[in-house]
Amino acid sequence: MNKGMRTSHDPSPGELGVLVKATQAALNQRMDEALRPLGLTVPQYACLSNLIDEPGITSSELARRSFVSRQSMNVLLQGLERAGLVRRSEQPGQRREKAAQLTGRAEALFVRADKAVQAVAKRMTAGLGKTQRAELFALLTACGDALGQEQPHA
């Protein structure tokens, strides 16, 4: 990744895409390094974070929000359940999925994990001012929204 900012360069959309992907890969690596001492992976952290935000969410929705397949989420939830971090309801809900909830132990672990992840995010944005962070947020949101839209048929 380019260490210096070249403001006179007009990057192509392809260059921006590569930069976003490289930044995401670096962020993921640093998050993984921060979570490893706590015994968590980035997908596990994402799962716990989503369960904090919405207890009882289905595994399909957890998978979508955590950027993993439904099959991977099922394996991930089984591992979290064996570790005593998640409990799933006995009664299946819609599409025969069992709702998942965090245990008290998981909630305490999540607090520590979230502090570690927030420190990584703070490091990532340390060179940005408040206005730049807001602009970056708006620009990344616009890019994500554009990719989420239906492509017009020619």
N, C-alpha and C positions, 0 to 999 in steps of 0.2 A: 504494500500500500504506500502511496505517495505521502511522505511525512510533511511536506510543505504545501501551503495553499497557493495554487496558481490562479489568481483572480483574473488575469488577462486572457486565460484560455477559455474558449467557448466549448465545453464538452459536448460530445454527441450524446444522444439518448442511450446508445450502447455503452459508452464510457460510464455514464451515470448508473446504468444497471449493474455493470461490473463493480463499481465502487460501492453501491448499496449491498451487493452480495458479499464483497470482501469485508465490509464493515460488520455485516451480520455474522459472518463466520468468526471474526475476531471477538465480537461481543459474546457469542456462544462459547467460545473457548475460554474467555476470562470468567464467564459465569460458571462454567463447568469447574474451573480451577477453584473458584470461591466456594462452591457447593460441595466439592469432593470431601473436605474434612468433616462435613456434617453427614456424610453418607448418602448424599442425594445427587441426582443427575438433573440436568436442565429440564427434560420432559417431566420428571417427578416433581420438581419445583413448580412447573407450569400447572400440573394437575392439582397440587396442593393449593396453589394460588386461586385457581378457578373454583375449587371446593370451598375455600374461605369466602369467596365472593357470592357463591350460589350453592349452599348445601343441598344435597339431594339431586343435583344435576345428573342427567343421563350420561352414560359412558360415550354415547355417540356425540353429544354436544361437548363433552370434555375433550374428546379426540379432536374435534374441529377446532376448538379454542386453543388446544395445545399443539397443533400442527403435527399430529401423528395419525396413523390409520386407526380405524376402530379395533382391528385385531391387536395392534401394538398397545392401544389404551387398555384393552382387556388384560393383556399380560402385565402391563405396568400396574394396574389396579390390583391384580392378584398378588404381585410382589409387595405392594404397599399394605395390603391386607395381612399378608404373612408377617410383615414387619411390625404389625400392630399400629399402623398409622391411619388406616382406613377401615371402616366397617361398612358392609353393604347390607341392605335390607333383605330379609328372608323372602319377602313377597315381590315377585317381578312386577314392574310397571309396564309402560307402553313398550311395545316391541320386545316384550319379555326381558327387558333390561332391569337390573337391580340398582336402585338409587344408592349412591355412595355418600358417606359423610366422614369427616375427619374425627379422629379420636382426640382426646385432650393432649396426649403425647405429641400428636402431629401438629396441633395448634402451637404448642410451645416450640417445637422444632421449626415451624414455619416462620415464627418471629425472628429467630436467629438467621434462617436462610434468607429471609427478605432483607434483613440488614446487610447481609453479604452481597446480595444482588444489587441493592440500592447503592452500595459503595462502588460497585463496578460501573453502574450507570452514571454516577457522579463523576467518576474518573473519565468516562467517555465524553462527558459534556463540560469538563472543567474549563476548557478554553472558550466556552460560549457564554455570552451574557444572557440575561433574561429575555431580551427581545429576540436574540438569535435562536434561543431554544424554542420560543413560541413560533418563530418563522419556520424552523426545521420541522416542528410538530405539524404545522399547517401544510407544508410542502409534502411531507411523507404521507399525511392523511390524504391529500389530493391525489398523489401517485397511487396509493392503495385503492382509493375510490375508483380511479380510472381503470384499474385492472379488474375491479369487481364488476364493472358494467358490462352489459351485453355488447358484443361487437356488432356494429351495423353491417347488414348484408349488402354486398355490392350489386 
